[in-house]
Amino acid sequence: MIDRREWLGIAAGATAYALVPQFLRAEMTAKLIERVIPSSGEKVPVIGLGTSATFAQVARGDDIDALREVIKTMTDAGARILDTAPAYGASEEVAGRVAAELKVANRIFWATKVNVAGRGEGAKADPVAARTQIETSLTRLQVPVIDLVQVHNLADVPTHLAAVAEMKKAGKVRYSGVTTTSKRQYGQLQEVMRGEKIDFIGIDYAVDNRDVEETILPLAAEKKIAVLIYLPFGRTRLFQRTAGKELPAWAADLGIRTWAQFFLKYVISHPAVTSVTPATTKAHHMMENAAAGTGPLPDAATRRKMADFIDALPAASS
Ligand SMILES: NC(=O)c1ccc[n+]([C@@H]2O[C@H](COP(=O)([O-])OP(=O)(O)OC[C@H]3O[C@@H](n4cnc5c(N)ncnc54)[C@H](OP(=O)(O)O)[C@@H]3O)[C@@H](O)[C@H]2O)c1
């Protein structure tokens, strides 16, 4: 006899599976490519899941079935890193609750953030409030240890990193890092990468947003810092640019069947990239994204061809 909770889990899984196209189901069995976290040697799959707008949006309504399907599909496919933050509305709480219900919390690499500084340049964080925010994340995610806590948007880095270090010492956090997706902060990010001992950075990177290739990705490789990639689609920007366009025929040689896979294979084929966390509310998109983490990756010449192809398209309207 199965209880209601188990039935919901099975039903969610069945629905998710039914929505996954045939060709993606075949790829569900392929193992995701893994990359090493330089500070520890631990391996993680190159595809994860982001949760900012998507989880916050869905969580605002009562219906979290779609997110349950996404998380079930993610863990079934072997993807692991789930990127969240206290600033993403109900994202942490919903992800933690759903993972606990599905009994998959221990298969997820939990990446959250900390930021208790007020708004504005130079705003200071209170150290006690920073530690309290991380404790709250532990409660919301329903886990005894958070894998990664990053300083969100480089806010008061010394105070926040000290709080993360304390939590690491207490065995409640495994890795530390900092994030930004603002080009204005790239200089500050490099200072932190050179001056602080951090395990990860989180940064924006996409086939039409390649500034990080110049200094930040090479610096991460030099300093042995793992890299999480955000905004691999520029939210809707890349889909707008390629709307109505056929994939180039040579993309099939890389096992690329959709534009999302084209965008993801570009990003993960950079050797300094550890994992990418595209956000989605749809199980079949999660599966499609996970499949991009299998099979061949483009070499340097093909990466150039991919970037040239996108550069030749008109810019997105907004
Ligand atoms: N400073 C920071 O720390 C920072 C800043 C920005 C982002 N992040 C992190 O990075 C994550 C990713 O960034 P993002 O969510 O802003 O943007 P994104 O991942 O570039 O794009 C998300 C959008 O792509 C769509 N999508 C996903 N998979 C798709 C597919 N296979 N086919 C078609 N559409 C697809 C989603 O819509 P559907 O729901 O319809 O699939 C969603 O609208 C965030 O969620 C967050 O965790 C961190």
The ligand as an ORCA input file, in Angstrom:
! r2SCAN-3c Opt
* xyz 0 1
  N      24.155     37.027     -9.093
  C      23.748     35.769     -9.035
  O      24.120     35.037     -8.120
  C      22.863     35.214    -10.108
  C      22.332     36.057    -11.102
  C      21.558     35.508    -12.111
  C      21.280     34.147    -12.115
  N      21.766     33.336    -11.115
  C      21.446     31.876    -11.104
  O      21.521     31.357    -12.426
  C      20.283     30.729    -12.766
  C      20.057     30.809    -14.266
  O      19.805     32.129    -14.670
  P      18.342     32.652    -15.096
  O      17.316     31.801    -14.445
  O      18.271     34.082    -14.769
  O      18.341     32.527    -16.674
  P      18.575     31.367    -17.731
  O      18.869     30.062    -17.067
  O      19.544     31.881    -18.748
  O      17.167     31.275    -18.454
  C      16.029     30.810    -17.826
  C      14.922     30.759    -18.881
  O      15.244     29.779    -19.876
  C      14.106     28.995    -20.153
  N      14.569     27.634    -20.482
  C      15.271     26.790    -19.688
  N      15.557     25.637    -20.351
  C      15.019     25.764    -21.585
  C      14.962     24.930    -22.727
  N      15.541     23.730    -22.732
  N      14.291     25.367    -23.847
  C      13.714     26.588    -23.851
  N      13.718     27.445    -22.805
  C      14.374     27.032    -21.681
  C      13.276     29.024    -18.905
  O      11.914     28.948    -19.238
  P      11.025     27.599    -18.938
  O      10.632     27.697    -17.508
  O       9.892     27.760    -19.902
  O      11.889     26.423    -19.240
  C      13.597     30.398    -18.297
  O      12.673     31.362    -18.743
  C      19.259     31.463    -11.905
  O      18.052     30.789    -11.806
  C      20.035     31.574    -10.596
  O      19.979     30.347     -9.903
  C      22.558     33.846    -10.131
*
